[in-house]
Amino acid sequence: MFRTFACVALALAAVFPAPSLANDSEAETALGGLALKQSDSISMDSEDLFISRDLVRVKYRFTNTSDRPVEAIVAFPLPDIPAAEFEDNKIFWGDPSQLKFKTTIGGRPIALEIVQQAFFKGKDITTRLATLNIPLNCIDFEKYNEAVKRVAQPERDKLLAEGLLRDDGVNGQHSYMAQWSLRTTITRAQTFPPKASVIVEHQYAPLVGGSVGGGLSASRRNTEWFKKEQRKYCIDKEWLASFDKRVKRTEGGDAYGEIWIGYVLTTGANWKGPIRDFRLVVDKGKPDTLVSFCAEGVKKISPTQFEVRYADFTPKKDLDILIVEWAK
């Protein structure tokens, strides 16, 4: 079952749609929308996570440590989509149905629900936009823009004054840009039996983000953009040396593409205690591609795969993965 509070998705402003990965967390339906909460009885005994540009698989083992059944809404939150800023070359989600998201509990498929919410300056404005019949998403920009134009002038002026909308139109043609962020969460209802463990598995095709050439080239490394990317993906000198060596063999030195994958790990800390056994495998796809991400104890286990293992792991930050592919 699917429930959406919006049209298909926010606008694309780059070559690829944006990343769509996350970690299970318990949630509740609170005033203002879905809210994540800390579980005081369900532990995450293990998480086995595989990430590539084409496929994500994650297998959890949960245990209800209490002596009673626990009924919960379990949420798989996707990274928030920022406000639409085409000039900043930001990128946004595609249609969540493109994920082809599948979940099984104990090997049995279960129904999922997609919940979308709009936030502005930390406040949930989903109900306000819905009341005005404004789509949360604006990938179908013409439909979205016409919906904004149909809002009564006093209400539209108020949205503009508060900064929720920005009019980028010229010559009397209005072009209203959404200035809120979009939050998409995949949820399920689940009952955890007392003093028992259950296996939950997800599989889906990620909506990766990216760009074509130029951003990592030597001529760009004094820019703030590159320094931000270097911190985000923990790009080191050895990686850059490998990149420079390989890029010299491409036509013009910029015949490469960047692929960005984000994963919300921190919600894995919402269960009781740390993740007792955590395993991550990142597959870069082809032997000659490059990959970089922030992690300790990374071990290469195949020509394309890298493994990380932690015991009693409490995630403090989310995961960002950079893959560089070369033009044929």
Long-range contacts (C-beta under 8 A, 24 or more apart in sequence): 1-111, 1-112, 1-113, 2-97, 2-112, 2-113, 2-114, 3-113, 3-114, 3-115, 4-114, 4-115, 4-116, 5-115, 5-116, 5-117, 5-118, 5-126, 5-130, 5-136, 6-116, 6-118, 6-135, 6-136, 6-137, 6-182, 7-135, 7-136, 7-137, 7-138, 7-139, 7-140, 7-143, 7-144, 8-94, 8-95, 8-137, 8-139, 8-140, 9-92, 9-93, 9-94, 9-95, 9-96, 9-137, 9-139, 10-81, 10-84, 10-92, 10-93, 10-137, 10-138, 10-139, 10-178, 10-182, 11-84, 11-86, 11-92, 11-138, 11-139, 11-141, 12-91, 12-92, 12-94, 12-139, 13-84, 13-85, 13-86, 13-89, 13-90, 13-91, 13-92, 14-89, 14-90, 14-91, 14-209, 14-210, 14-211, 15-210, 15-211, 15-212, 15-257, 16-91, 16-208, 16-209, 16-210, 16-211, 16-259, 17-91, 17-92, 17-93, 17-94, 17-98, 17-207, 17-208, 17-209, 18-79, 18-81, 18-91, 18-92, 18-93, 18-94, 18-207, 18-208, 18-209, 18-260, 18-262, 19-79, 19-206, 19-207, 19-208, 19-209, 19-260, 19-261, 19-262, 19-263, 20-78, 20-79, 20-93, 20-96, 20-99, 20-184, 20-204, 20-206, 20-207, 20-262, 21-51, 21-56, 21-78, 21-79, 21-206, 21-261, 21-262, 21-263, 21-264, 21-319, 22-76, 22-77, 22-78, 22-79, 22-186, 22-263, 22-264, 22-267, 23-47, 23-58, 23-76, 23-263, 23-264, 23-265, 23-266, 23-267, 23-268, 23-315, 24-58, 24-60, 24-74, 24-75, 24-76, 24-200, 24-202, 24-267, 24-268, 25-74, 25-75, 25-76, 25-77, 25-267, 25-268, 25-270, 25-271, 26-72, 26-73, 26-74, 26-75, 26-270, 26-271, 27-72, 27-73, 27-74, 27-75, 27-185, 27-187, 28-73, 29-73, 32-124, 32-126, 32-127, 33-115, 33-117, 33-124, 33-126, 34-73, 34-75, 34-115, 34-117, 34-185, 34-187, 36-75, 36-77, 36-267, 36-270, 37-270, 38-270, 39-72, 39-270, 39-271, 39-272, 40-272, 41-65, 41-66, 41-70, 41-192, 41-272, 42-70, 42-72, 42-192, 42-271, 42-272, 43-271, 43-272, 43-273, 43-276, 44-268, 44-271, 44-273, 44-275, 44-276, 45-197, 45-275, 45-276, 45-277, 46-275, 46-276, 46-277, 46-278, 46-279, 47-268, 47-275, 47-277, 47-278, 47-279, 48-279, 49-263, 49-278, 49-279, 49-280, 49-281, 50-280, 50-281, 50-283, 51-206, 51-261, 51-263, 51-280, 51-281, 51-282, 51-283, 51-319, 51-321, 52-282, 52-283, 52-284, 52-285, 53-206, 53-208, 53-259, 53-261, 53-285, 53-323, 54-205, 54-206, 54-285, 55-203, 55-204, 55-205, 55-206, 56-202, 56-203, 56-204, 56-205, 56-206, 57-201, 57-202, 57-203, 58-201, 58-202, 59-199, 59-200, 59-201, 60-199, 60-200, 60-201, 61-197, 61-198, 61-199, 61-200, 62-192, 62-197, 62-198, 62-200, 62-271, 63-196, 63-197, 63-198, 64-192, 64-193, 64-194, 64-195, 64-196, 64-197, 65-195, 65-272, 66-194, 66-195, 67-194, 67-195, 68-194, 69-191, 69-192, 69-193, 69-194, 70-191, 70-192, 70-194, 71-189, 71-190, 71-191, 71-192, 72-189, 72-190, 72-191, 72-192, 73-187, 73-188, 73-189, 73-190, 74-187, 74-188, 74-189, 74-190, 74-200, 75-185, 75-186, 75-187, 75-267, 76-185, 76-186, 76-187, 76-202, 77-183, 77-184, 77-185, 77-186, 77-264, 77-267, 78-183, 78-184, 78-185, 78-186, 78-264, 79-262, 79-264, 79-318, 80-119, 80-181, 80-182, 80-183, 81-181, 81-182, 81-183, 81-184, 82-181, 83-177, 83-178, 83-179, 83-180, 83-181, 84-138, 84-177, 84-178, 84-179, 85-177, 86-177, 89-211, 91-209, 92-139, 92-182, 93-137, 93-182, 93-184, 93-207, 94-139, 94-207, 95-139, 96-184, 96-186, 98-205, 98-207, 99-186, 99-204, 99-205, 99-206, 99-207, 100-204, 100-205, 101-186, 101-202, 101-203, 101-204, 102-202, 102-203, 102-204, 103-188, 103-200, 103-201, 103-202, 104-200, 104-201, 105-190, 105-198, 105-199, 105-200, 106-198, 106-199, 107-199, 110-188, 110-190, 111-188, 112-186, 112-187, 112-188, 113-186, 113-187, 113-188, 114-184, 114-185, 114-186, 114-187, 115-184, 115-185, 115-186, 115-187, 116-182, 116-183, 116-184, 116-185, 117-182, 117-183, 117-185, 118-180, 118-181, 118-182, 118-183, 119-180, 119-181, 119-182, 119-183, 120-163, 120-164, 120-179, 120-180, 120-181, 125-164, 125-180, 129-180, 136-178, 136-180, 136-182, 137-182, 138-178, 144-176, 144-178, 145-174, 145-175, 145-176, 148-174, 148-176, 149-174, 149-176, 206-261, 208-259, 208-260, 208-261, 209-259, 209-260, 209-261, 209-262, 210-257, 210-258, 210-259, 210-260, 211-257, 211-258, 212-256, 212-257, 212-258, 213-254, 213-255, 213-256, 213-257, 214-254, 215-258, 216-243, 216-256, 216-258, 216-324, 217-247, 217-253, 217-254, 218-244, 229-322, 232-294, 232-320, 232-322, 233-292, 233-293, 233-294, 233-320, 233-321, 233-322, 234-292, 234-293, 234-294, 234-295, 235-292, 235-322, 236-292, 239-290, 239-292, 242-290, 243-290, 243-324, 246-288, 246-290, 246-326, 249-326, 250-326, 250-327, 251-327, 255-326, 255-327, 256-324, 256-325, 256-326, 256-327, 257-324, 257-325, 257-327, 258-322, 258-323, 258-324, 259-322, 259-323, 259-324, 259-325, 260-320, 260-321, 260-322, 261-320, 261-321, 261-323, 262-318, 262-319, 262-320, 262-321, 263-318, 263-319, 263-320, 263-321, 264-318, 265-315, 265-317, 265-318, 265-319, 266-315, 266-316, 266-317, 266-318, 268-315, 269-314, 269-315, 269-316, 274-312, 274-313, 274-314, 275-310, 275-312, 275-313, 275-314, 275-315, 276-311, 276-312, 276-313, 277-309, 277-311, 278-308, 278-309, 278-310, 278-311, 278-313, 279-307, 279-308, 279-309, 280-307, 280-308, 280-309, 280-319, 281-305, 281-306, 281-307, 281-308, 282-306, 282-308, 282-321, 284-323, 285-323, 285-325, 286-325, 288-326, 289-323, 289-324, 289-325, 289-326, 290-323, 290-324, 291-321, 291-322, 291-323, 291-324, 292-321, 292-322, 293-319, 293-320, 293-321, 293-322, 294-319, 294-320, 295-319
